[in-house]
Amino acid sequence: MSRKFENESFWNERYSTNAQLGSGPGSRGQIASTKKKIVNKIIEDQKITSVLDYGCGDLHCVDVGKIDQYVGVDISTVVLELNRERHPNKEFVLPKDLNTNIKHDLVICQDVLIHQDTKSKFDEIFNLCYNLSEKCFLFSVLKNKGYAVNNVFYWDLNPELKIDKVFEYRDTQLLIIKK
């Protein structure tokens, strides 16, 4: 059963009125620091030059300055404008404006899929990100089947994909698919 949650409205309000809370608990403190280290290591080890960050939020988990070609995608127009001001030489777009004809070495989708309240929305974003990744797809999902609380949802992954666990935090796991 799906529950109605207005992601766009929530995140615009959050970044406008509670910016210190950022993109949520997964984007602050030790968790954010660990995620940033993981992304930096992938960039170095896989010789990544282009990154698509789907659900870029306030950029606390990615060193944007270390990436040659960076595209940040988010549903919040507020955070996109803030990011453009901080990083004018990088690209920040709404999902509807994403150029889906360009592949990226690394596609990141952290803490976005868990907020999709239907399997079809989950699959749409997952498949888009997977298909746009040239070398690696780094993403987070919930660990526990049947979990659905506070606008956070678990969805099954395709068992045919070779997926490796990179990191666990709270009720979430960070996974990677290397191509």
Backbone bond lengths (Angstrom), bond angles and torsions (degrees), N, CA, C in turn:
res aa  C-N    CA-C-N  psi(-1)  N-CA   C-N-CA  omega(-1)  CA-C   N-CA-C  phi
1 M - - - 1.451 - - 1.525 109.25 -
2 S 1.282 117.82 130.86 1.461 120.27 -179.38 1.523 110.23 -98.07
3 R 1.327 113.99 148.85 1.452 120.75 176.58 1.514 108.39 -112.46
4 K 1.327 116.52 144.99 1.463 121.04 -178.78 1.521 109.75 -79.51
5 F 1.305 115.61 121.55 1.457 121.91 177.95 1.517 107.01 -139.15
6 E 1.303 117.13 126.45 1.459 122.15 -177.84 1.524 109.66 -89.97
7 N 1.327 117.06 86.84 1.460 122.05 -178.44 1.517 112.59 -53.76
8 E 1.318 117.03 -49.59 1.471 120.85 -176.45 1.525 111.62 -59.57
9 S 1.317 116.96 -48.08 1.464 120.73 179.60 1.519 111.36 -62.58
10 F 1.331 116.08 -43.52 1.461 120.38 -179.78 1.526 111.02 -58.34
11 W 1.347 117.24 -50.22 1.463 120.15 -174.80 1.527 111.95 -71.89
12 N 1.305 119.46 -35.91 1.466 120.62 175.06 1.528 110.42 -61.84
13 E 1.314 116.57 -44.49 1.465 120.83 177.47 1.528 110.71 -63.50
14 R 1.315 116.41 -43.67 1.464 121.54 -178.49 1.528 111.06 -59.88
15 Y 1.330 117.62 -50.17 1.468 120.67 -178.02 1.530 112.04 -71.06
16 S 1.330 117.28 -25.57 1.472 120.87 178.85 1.520 112.73 -78.03
17 T 1.324 116.39 -39.00 1.468 119.46 -171.29 1.522 114.84 -113.27
18 N 1.320 117.89 -21.80 1.467 121.37 -177.53 1.527 110.68 -134.48
19 A 1.302 116.92 50.50 1.468 121.30 -175.58 1.524 112.64 -56.39
20 Q 1.332 117.61 -30.08 1.456 120.68 -179.13 1.533 112.01 -64.65
21 L 1.339 116.74 -23.83 1.464 120.10 176.55 1.518 110.94 -76.92
22 G 1.310 115.79 -18.71 1.457 121.43 176.38 1.509 113.39 59.42
23 S 1.304 113.92 -146.61 1.456 121.74 -175.49 1.523 112.53 -85.42
24 G 1.317 117.05 14.45 1.460 121.04 177.26 1.515 111.95 112.43
25 P 1.337 116.73 175.96 1.467 120.96 -175.52 1.526 113.65 -62.60
26 G 1.323 117.50 -23.63 1.462 120.15 178.17 1.518 113.24 -76.85
27 S 1.333 117.50 -2.31 1.468 120.48 -178.14 1.524 112.21 -120.06
28 R 1.304 116.44 22.27 1.456 120.67 179.77 1.524 110.32 -136.60
29 G 1.321 115.96 158.62 1.458 122.38 172.49 1.512 114.31 62.56
30 Q 1.318 115.41 -145.19 1.463 122.58 -175.87 1.526 112.21 -63.26
31 I 1.326 117.04 -35.59 1.467 119.72 179.43 1.528 109.89 -62.26
32 A 1.323 117.32 -47.64 1.469 121.03 179.59 1.517 110.82 -62.78
33 S 1.315 116.44 -41.54 1.464 120.69 179.28 1.526 111.24 -61.76
34 T 1.314 116.54 -43.54 1.467 120.61 178.75 1.522 111.12 -65.48
35 K 1.328 116.94 -43.81 1.469 120.06 178.16 1.526 110.83 -59.90
36 K 1.319 116.80 -42.83 1.469 121.03 -179.69 1.530 110.37 -62.02
37 K 1.319 117.20 -41.80 1.474 121.17 177.98 1.529 110.85 -63.50
38 I 1.324 116.57 -40.83 1.466 120.96 179.08 1.531 110.04 -63.20
39 V 1.327 116.91 -47.54 1.470 120.70 179.84 1.524 110.04 -61.61
40 N 1.331 118.07 -44.59 1.467 121.15 179.36 1.523 111.75 -60.76
41 K 1.337 117.01 -39.79 1.470 120.79 179.46 1.531 110.78 -66.91
42 I 1.316 117.16 -41.63 1.469 120.41 177.29 1.524 109.67 -61.95
43 I 1.316 117.20 -44.64 1.467 121.36 179.58 1.525 110.36 -59.07
44 E 1.310 116.37 -43.95 1.469 120.62 -179.94 1.531 111.62 -70.21
45 D 1.324 117.05 -51.25 1.478 120.96 -175.75 1.519 113.08 -65.26
46 Q 1.315 117.35 -37.71 1.466 121.31 -175.81 1.529 113.15 -95.71
47 K 1.341 115.96 3.13 1.470 121.69 179.84 1.543 110.76 54.76
48 I 1.314 114.59 51.94 1.461 122.92 -177.20 1.529 109.84 -78.40
49 T 1.326 116.40 131.38 1.471 120.23 175.00 1.525 112.62 -118.05
50 S 1.348 116.97 -17.13 1.463 119.35 179.27 1.526 109.64 -131.73
51 V 1.343 114.67 136.23 1.464 121.15 -177.92 1.522 109.75 -131.71
52 L 1.314 115.29 134.28 1.449 122.98 168.37 1.521 105.50 -110.06
53 D 1.318 116.65 120.94 1.465 122.71 -178.08 1.522 107.71 -111.83
54 Y 1.338 116.12 95.58 1.461 122.17 -175.00 1.525 108.62 -86.65
55 G 1.331 115.26 107.52 1.455 121.16 -172.37 1.516 109.14 93.88
56 C 1.320 115.36 46.21 1.472 121.57 -172.48 1.517 113.36 -63.15
57 G 1.329 117.55 -27.74 1.458 119.69 -179.60 1.511 111.44 55.93
58 D 1.325 115.70 -141.34 1.467 120.50 -175.73 1.526 113.74 -93.63
59 L 1.319 116.85 16.00 1.473 123.57 169.92 1.531 114.55 67.99
60 H 1.311 118.77 24.34 1.460 120.12 -179.65 1.520 113.23 -78.58
61 C 1.326 118.42 -8.02 1.465 121.11 -177.81 1.522 113.05 -112.98
62 V 1.319 117.36 7.98 1.464 121.59 -177.19 1.528 109.07 -141.93
63 D 1.337 115.94 135.70 1.468 121.23 173.35 1.525 108.24 -88.11
64 V 1.314 116.59 84.78 1.468 122.41 -174.97 1.528 111.08 -56.34
65 G 1.315 117.54 -38.29 1.459 121.51 -177.89 1.518 114.23 -62.91
66 K 1.331 117.74 -20.96 1.470 121.98 -178.85 1.532 112.68 -88.44
67 I 1.331 116.88 0.04 1.459 120.92 -174.53 1.527 109.17 -110.48
68 D 1.345 115.74 124.99 1.465 120.46 -179.17 1.525 111.87 -58.58
69 Q 1.316 116.42 -58.43 1.464 121.89 -178.34 1.523 107.87 -117.38
70 Y 1.317 115.51 112.66 1.469 121.02 -176.82 1.517 109.56 -125.78
71 V 1.336 115.79 131.35 1.454 122.32 172.74 1.524 107.15 -124.60
72 G 1.322 116.39 120.00 1.453 122.17 176.09 1.511 109.83 -103.47
73 V 1.314 115.97 131.32 1.464 122.09 -179.46 1.525 107.97 -118.61
74 D 1.321 116.71 134.87 1.458 119.85 176.35 1.519 109.24 -155.13
75 I 1.330 115.64 156.47 1.471 120.13 177.79 1.516 111.74 -85.91
76 S 1.335 116.98 -11.31 1.464 120.54 -178.85 1.525 110.57 -92.37
77 T 1.322 116.02 113.66 1.463 120.17 176.56 1.529 110.53 -65.96
78 V 1.315 116.73 -28.55 1.468 121.29 179.35 1.524 110.12 -64.25
79 V 1.327 117.62 -50.77 1.468 119.68 -177.67 1.523 111.20 -70.61
80 L 1.321 118.01 -31.94 1.465 119.39 177.31 1.524 110.63 -63.23
81 E 1.321 116.89 -42.23 1.467 120.29 178.92 1.529 111.15 -65.40
82 L 1.324 117.26 -41.82 1.470 120.75 176.53 1.531 110.78 -60.50
83 N 1.328 116.45 -42.68 1.463 120.81 179.90 1.527 111.77 -66.40
84 R 1.324 117.34 -38.95 1.474 121.00 177.80 1.525 110.85 -62.84
85 E 1.321 116.59 -38.64 1.470 120.48 177.95 1.528 111.09 -65.04
86 R 1.318 117.05 -41.04 1.474 121.60 -178.37 1.527 113.26 -76.89
87 H 1.333 116.38 -30.78 1.475 121.25 -175.91 1.532 109.53 -134.89
88 P 1.332 117.57 72.40 1.469 119.99 -174.88 1.536 114.36 -65.93
89 N 1.331 117.85 -16.53 1.470 120.13 179.97 1.526 112.82 -92.96
90 K 1.329 117.03 6.94 1.470 121.93 176.93 1.521 108.75 -113.34
91 E 1.314 115.62 162.81 1.458 121.01 -176.96 1.529 110.58 -102.88
92 F 1.332 116.74 132.61 1.463 122.60 178.10 1.521 108.17 -132.81
93 V 1.340 116.27 123.86 1.464 120.64 -173.86 1.527 111.99 -138.68
94 L 1.319 114.43 158.49 1.457 121.32 169.23 1.526 108.69 -74.43
95 P 1.322 118.96 155.54 1.470 120.23 179.09 1.526 113.37 -53.17
96 K 1.325 117.82 -38.71 1.476 120.63 -178.17 1.530 112.25 -67.02
97 D 1.345 117.20 -19.29 1.462 121.37 -178.65 1.527 113.53 -100.03
98 L 1.327 116.90 2.06 1.457 120.99 -179.83 1.526 110.62 -68.96
99 N 1.335 116.19 131.14 1.458 121.06 175.76 1.531 108.19 -78.69
100 T 1.310 116.33 105.32 1.464 121.03 -176.65 1.529 112.87 -85.70
101 N 1.325 116.74 8.11 1.463 120.54 176.01 1.528 111.78 -94.31
102 I 1.309 116.91 -5.82 1.473 120.86 -177.66 1.519 109.22 -109.89
103 K 1.336 115.49 124.39 1.470 120.52 176.03 1.522 109.14 -89.61
104 H 1.327 115.11 158.91 1.459 122.49 -178.20 1.526 108.70 -129.49
105 D 1.335 116.26 145.55 1.464 119.72 179.20 1.522 111.10 -54.65
106 L 1.321 115.49 -47.12 1.464 122.36 -178.35 1.524 109.15 -126.21
107 V 1.317 115.29 131.10 1.460 120.55 170.91 1.529 106.77 -115.26
108 I 1.329 114.65 130.25 1.464 122.17 179.93 1.518 107.75 -114.27
109 C 1.327 115.61 135.98 1.464 121.19 176.75 1.534 107.34 -143.09
110 Q 1.326 115.20 77.57 1.459 120.81 -176.37 1.524 110.48 -94.38
111 D 1.314 115.63 129.85 1.466 123.26 173.32 1.527 113.46 56.67
112 V 1.313 116.78 33.22 1.468 122.24 174.89 1.522 109.60 -110.06
113 L 1.308 116.25 -49.14 1.462 120.70 -176.40 1.528 111.90 -59.77
114 I 1.316 117.34 -31.76 1.466 120.83 -179.02 1.529 112.84 -67.46
115 H 1.328 117.27 -16.17 1.461 121.04 -179.19 1.529 112.78 -99.10
116 Q 1.317 117.90 9.19 1.466 120.78 179.79 1.526 108.76 -88.54
117 D 1.321 116.48 119.40 1.460 120.54 -171.72 1.528 114.86 -86.44
118 T 1.332 116.64 -0.37 1.462 119.55 172.96 1.529 108.71 -134.87
119 K 1.314 114.73 152.89 1.460 120.39 178.42 1.527 110.06 -63.64
120 S 1.314 118.02 -34.34 1.467 120.12 -179.34 1.533 111.19 -66.25
121 K 1.335 118.24 -40.26 1.472 120.82 176.00 1.523 110.49 -65.12
122 F 1.330 115.57 -43.52 1.459 120.71 177.40 1.527 110.33 -56.90
123 D 1.329 116.06 -52.15 1.470 120.99 -178.59 1.518 112.17 -61.68
124 E 1.321 117.46 -39.71 1.467 120.93 -179.79 1.532 110.82 -59.93
125 I 1.318 117.16 -48.25 1.468 120.81 -179.23 1.524 110.78 -70.93
126 F 1.330 117.13 -44.24 1.466 120.53 179.55 1.524 110.44 -58.08
127 N 1.321 116.99 -50.43 1.466 120.89 -177.34 1.524 112.00 -64.59
128 L 1.328 117.17 -40.11 1.462 120.38 176.71 1.526 110.05 -58.79
129 C 1.317 116.55 -51.61 1.471 120.75 -178.40 1.522 111.49 -62.90
130 Y 1.311 116.73 -44.65 1.463 120.77 178.96 1.532 110.43 -59.44
131 N 1.316 116.47 -46.51 1.464 120.77 -177.49 1.522 113.46 -69.38
132 L 1.329 117.64 -25.78 1.465 120.50 179.08 1.528 112.74 -87.16
133 S 1.331 116.87 -5.42 1.470 119.91 -179.84 1.522 110.47 -89.89
134 E 1.326 114.45 130.79 1.466 121.64 -179.40 1.532 110.89 -90.45
135 K 1.329 117.12 -44.44 1.468 121.86 -176.65 1.527 112.77 -112.47
136 C 1.339 117.28 -45.95 1.466 121.42 -174.36 1.518 111.51 -144.36
137 F 1.317 114.33 148.28 1.458 122.36 172.72 1.526 107.06 -126.97
138 L 1.322 116.64 114.40 1.463 123.83 -179.39 1.521 107.98 -107.75
139 F 1.329 117.65 124.32 1.457 120.53 -174.19 1.524 110.58 -150.57
140 S 1.326 115.09 161.65 1.464 119.46 177.94 1.520 110.38 -121.03
141 V 1.330 113.52 145.09 1.464 122.66 176.15 1.525 108.07 -141.79
142 L 1.303 115.96 166.20 1.461 120.07 176.06 1.515 110.24 -72.55
143 K 1.329 116.19 151.56 1.464 121.97 -179.67 1.521 112.52 -81.94
144 N 1.312 117.62 -31.70 1.457 120.45 -167.67 1.521 113.66 -107.74
145 K 1.319 114.87 122.88 1.452 121.64 178.01 1.526 109.62 -64.17
146 G 1.314 115.42 141.53 1.448 120.33 178.21 1.521 114.15 85.88
147 Y 1.319 116.83 0.14 1.460 121.52 -178.20 1.519 109.56 -80.72
148 A 1.309 117.31 126.85 1.464 122.42 175.70 1.522 107.90 -157.18
149 V 1.315 116.15 96.42 1.453 120.77 -179.00 1.526 109.11 -148.62
150 N 1.314 117.04 148.53 1.470 121.26 176.57 1.522 113.04 50.44
151 N 1.319 116.72 43.18 1.468 121.69 177.49 1.523 113.27 61.87
152 V 1.331 115.35 32.58 1.462 122.82 175.82 1.528 106.32 -126.02
153 F 1.342 116.54 132.82 1.451 120.36 -170.66 1.529 112.08 -134.40
154 Y 1.331 115.26 147.15 1.469 122.80 174.56 1.523 108.48 -99.42
155 W 1.345 115.67 136.45 1.468 121.15 173.74 1.516 108.27 -136.20
156 D 1.336 116.43 143.13 1.466 121.27 179.06 1.519 110.52 -68.59
157 L 1.342 114.80 146.47 1.462 122.07 175.38 1.521 109.45 -99.08
158 N 1.308 116.21 159.97 1.453 122.12 176.97 1.526 108.74 -64.93
159 P 1.331 118.45 117.14 1.471 120.69 -177.08 1.530 113.51 -68.55
160 E 1.315 117.77 -12.07 1.468 120.58 -179.67 1.523 112.94 -81.95
161 L 1.342 117.30 -13.03 1.463 120.64 179.91 1.524 110.14 -81.06
162 K 1.330 116.32 141.48 1.466 120.71 174.91 1.526 107.37 -86.87
163 I 1.317 114.96 106.59 1.462 122.29 -174.44 1.522 109.19 -119.80
164 D 1.327 116.36 132.26 1.460 121.35 177.33 1.522 109.88 -113.27
165 K 1.330 114.99 140.28 1.459 120.61 176.16 1.523 108.78 -82.00
166 V 1.338 115.94 133.84 1.456 122.08 -178.48 1.530 111.13 -107.84
167 F 1.342 116.92 -37.02 1.465 120.96 -171.29 1.523 108.95 -164.80
168 E 1.339 116.49 145.90 1.461 121.47 174.02 1.517 109.05 -120.88
169 Y 1.306 116.49 140.73 1.455 122.03 175.80 1.516 108.51 -151.02
170 R 1.310 114.98 138.61 1.459 121.26 -177.73 1.527 109.44 49.19
171 D 1.318 120.31 -125.45 1.462 123.09 177.96 1.524 111.91 -100.72
172 T 1.322 115.95 20.85 1.458 121.99 -170.40 1.525 111.05 -122.13
173 Q 1.312 115.55 152.02 1.462 120.40 173.72 1.524 109.63 -128.23
174 L 1.322 114.97 140.17 1.455 122.51 176.78 1.528 106.65 -96.90
175 L 1.324 115.63 123.84 1.466 121.84 -174.69 1.519 110.19 -121.86
176 I 1.346 114.82 159.87 1.467 118.83 177.86 1.524 109.36 -137.47
177 I 1.316 114.38 143.50 1.463 122.55 170.11 1.518 105.41 -117.56
178 K 1.334 116.51 119.58 1.462 121.23 175.76 1.513 107.72 -101.45
179 K 1.331 115.73 134.13 1.473 120.56 -178.00 1.514 111.32 -100.82
